[in-house]
Amino acid sequence: MSILIRQEEEHDFKNVEHMTREAFWDLYKPGCDEHLVLHKIRKVPAFVKELDLIACDDDRIVGNIIYSKSKVVNEESREFEVLCMGPIAVLPSCQKQGIGSLLMNHSLEKARQLGYKAVIIFGNPDYYQRFGFRNAAKYNIQTSTGENFDAFMALELYDGSLKGISGKFYADEVFETDAEELEEFEKGFPPKVKHVTDTQLK
């Protein structure tokens, strides 16, 4: 497999949404909504087009990563711009072959070049710590509701880039979806049965 990483283009959108749906289906809940979130991100001002990247094996799209602008707000109501990564998806038949790592490393380097300071995510610590992500509590950053937990992580894109930045993290509201919105969006995809799986219980 020879992987090429390039920027996503409009003619890729539907294929990438199908691939993302396959990657997340039944993973965290019966069905998924990550393909809808992806669809919505591309339409909002928070979208960072330069960091919307796909991994291709010849003409086949096998992975995608996308970023949006978000903010940390301190106690004085001062806002600091940071990036939020996700969703990141790899076609199920191509997982565990390093494609996700290629997308992460390539996009993080590009984010540095674009001058962004940090990336904040909700994800699996066992996976993301290899890229330098640490519990956001290390930087005195909490969720919008003032919480900290293992899956809430931050990455400085250069040494000391989060110095002087602390407070509550707010992702763009584009990540919020409702059942009716998802049901309507799903009409554009082949029918797929939802299941309760072990991965949803972790």
N, C-alpha and C positions, 0 to 999 in steps of 0.2 A: 504494500500500500504506500503510495506516494502522495503525501498531503500538501495541498496548496492552501494558504490562508489569504483571503482577500476580503475587501469590503463588500457587504451585502448590497445588492442593487434591487430596484423595484421588481424586476422580473423574477427575482428569487423568493419574494415574500411568501407566496402560498406554499411553495415547497418547504421552506424553513418552518412555517407554521405546522405543516403536516409532520415534519421530523420532530419538532418540539413536542407535539401531542403524543407521538409514539414514545418519546423518551420519558415523559412524565406520567403516562396513563397508569392509574392505580398505584402510583408510587407513594404519595403522601395522603391520598384520599381516594375514594372510588371515582374514577375518571380523573380529570385535571382541569386547571384553568390557566396554566402557564402559557399556552399558545394564544389565549385571548389577551393576557397581559402583554406578551410580545407584540401582538397586533396593535394594541393601544399605545404602547410606548413610542412607536415610530411616528405618532401623530401629535405628540405633545411637545411644548417648548423645552422640556427637560431632556429630551432625546439628544444623545451625542452621536451624530451620524458617523463620525470618524472612528468610533469604537464599536460599531455594529459590524461584526466580522463573522465570516463563515469559513468552515474548513471543507475542502473539496477533495474527493478521491476521483481523479479525472473529472467527469461531468456530474458526478453524484455528490450532493450535499450531505455531509455526514456529521456536521457540528455547527453550532452557532453560539456566539456570546454577544451580549448587548449591555450597554451602560446608560444610566440616566443621571442627571444632576440632582443632587439632594443637598441638605444643609444640616449643620449643627448650630443650635441656638443656645447661647450662654445665659447666665442669670440676669445679665444687663440687656437681654433681648438683641444682642449683636449676632448677626448671622454669618456663618462661614460656609463657603461652598465646598462640597466634597462630592465624590462619585458614589453611586450605588450600582453594584454589578448584579446582573441577573435579569431574566433567567439565562443560564448556560445549559446547553443541551447537546448530547451526542446520540446519534442513532443507536438504538439498543444493540444491533448486530455488530457495531463498531466500538462498543465501550470496552474499557480496560486495555486499550491499545495506545494510550498516551495522547489522544486527540484533545481531551479536555485540558491537559497540561499545556499542550502547544497553544491552544486558544488563550489560556490564562497568561502565560508568559509573554506572548506576542502582544496582547492587549494591554497588559500592565506597562510594558516598555513604551508602547505608543502613548499611553496616558501620561507617562513621565515626560515624554517629548512634547506633549501638548500643554504641559505646565500645570496639570492638576496636582493637588497636594496629597490626597488620600482617597482610599476606597473603603467603604463600610458595607458589610454584608450580613445576611443571616444564612448560615450554612453549617456543614459538618466540620467541626474542628480537626478531626483526624485527616481530612482531605486538605483543607485550606491552610493549615499551619505550614505546610511544605512550601507555600508561596510567601511566607512571612507574615500572614495574618495572626493577630493576637487578640485575646479578649479585650473588647473595647473599654472595659473598666481600667485597663492599664493606662489609658489616655484620659480618664475621667469623662468618658462619653457614655450616656445612657440612652435607652430607647425613648421614644416620645412619651411613654408613660412612666419614665424614671426607673426602668428595670435594667438589670444586667444578667446575662446567662451565657453559658458556654458557646452557644451558636451565634451570638452577637459579637462580631469581630471587626477589627479595623486594621488597615495596612497603611503605613507611611510610605509614600512613593519616593521620598528621599529622606535622609537622616534629619530628624527634628522637624519634619514638615507639619506635625500636629502640635508643636510647641505653642502654647498660648491659645489652643483651640480646645474647648471643653463645653459640655452642656448636653442637651437632648438632641437626638438624631431624628430628622424628619425626611422620609422618602417621599417622592411625589405621590399624590393621591391616585395616580394611574394604576397603582398596584391593587387598588380596591375593586373587586368585581362583585356582581350580585347574580343570583340564580337565573333570573329572567334574561339578563344580558348574555350569560353563558349559554343558556338554552337556545337563544336566537342565533348566536355565533356558531354553535355546533351544527346547525342545519347546513352549513357549507362544507361539512366533512362527512366521510362515510360513517354509517352507524357502527358503534363499537360498544360492547357490553362492559358495564362497570362491575368491579369486584372489590370485596374487602380482602386485603392481603396483609401478610405479616409485617411488611415494611411500613404500613400505616399505623402500626401499634407501637412503634419504637419512640 
